[in-house]
Amino acid sequence: MTSAADAGRLRPLGRHDLAVLGRARVRQGWARVAASWFPILQAAVAGAVAFAIAHFWLGHPYPFFAPVSAWIALGFSMDRSVRRVAELAVGVAIGVALGELVAVVIGQGALQVGLVLFVAALLARFLDRGQMLTTQAGVQAIVIVSLPAAAGGPFGRWVDAALGGAVALAVALLTPSDPRRHPRALGRAALDEVAGVLHVLARGLDERSVPAVEDALVRGRASQPALDEWSERSANARDLARLSPASRRFADELAGHVTGAVLADRAMRNTRVLARRALAVLEAEAPHDTSRLAEQVAATASAVDDLAAAVGAGRDPDWARTALLAVAHDLDPFTLAADDWQVQSLVLLHRSLAVDLLESAGVPPRDARTALPEI
């Protein structure tokens, strides 16, 4: 995704740009794996246990719906609550039960698919306001009516689905998860992306290197999925915490992650604008001294490193806040570039970035603007 400000600077991607994009995708992929491997392991084990119980204990030769129900109910993220798991498990069981009933009483076909989908959705809406329950009830009902019956009796598939849901619920109850863990990990990954772009940009400004600044701009564009995922997962975790009594005490921190994701996205967009403008300055015929600005960008990048570590650990970002306040205090365009209006324009862009980052570090908006020197 690119902003309107970036649009004018788009150029064909070369081999080096593709390498930068590839490295960004690999970093983001590993961050997602680091945040999700344990819940994925839990769901995989639950599916295997559900299959084993249905196959070896109940004697069902093909207990397809036991692992399906367990996997769907648990999911693969840390945004997992007992209510959500139960809602999905019940949705799967309702859909399978209705599908079995329709298939046994009136057979299979297009009319039966429409009928069972309609009834399953109405029943799910009656039982609960959750959208996931309704969706799973309808999907599983369609699957049951569409597939031929398997061994295990007329309601063998419902037994498998109920068993899988019970295993998933047991896992959720026995291994309660902290709803803050996933947003913290994603927040650290997203802010690491912001810091990484700023580090590359600082190097480009210090060395007056157009390729380095171009790398910063390409990397900034490639980092958007990490920011979007932090925003989406934080909103989901906040909404789940509002419904779960056990997680309600975390609602304020999770709401802070939602706000932090918005501010980080704004900071990244301002960073891309800064990089785009820096390219124009460095490509100009007349040389421009950007070394002092590079020092401020490097200091900002280091502060964002501290901010990312604080968000990932769930602690107050006091070090980052102090460093960012020091950077903001020095962002006087007439001091950093007394006689160069083009470099002054870069300092002004950096001021907007500094305000976003100060707010991300917990500084009130008014105080963040007051920290900047008057011009």
WOCORKA-V30508 format. One record per helix or strand. SS is the DSSP state (@ for helix, = for strand). FROM is the first residue (numbers start at 1). TO is the last residue. If there is no record, write none. Layout:
SS_FROM_TO / SS_FROM_TO
This chain:
@_4_7 / @_15_57 / @_64_74 / @_82_106 / @_110_127 / @_131_146 / @_156_174 / @_180_207 / @_210_222 / @_224_243 / @_248_282 / @_291_313 / @_318_329 / @_333_336 / @_341_360 / @_365_370
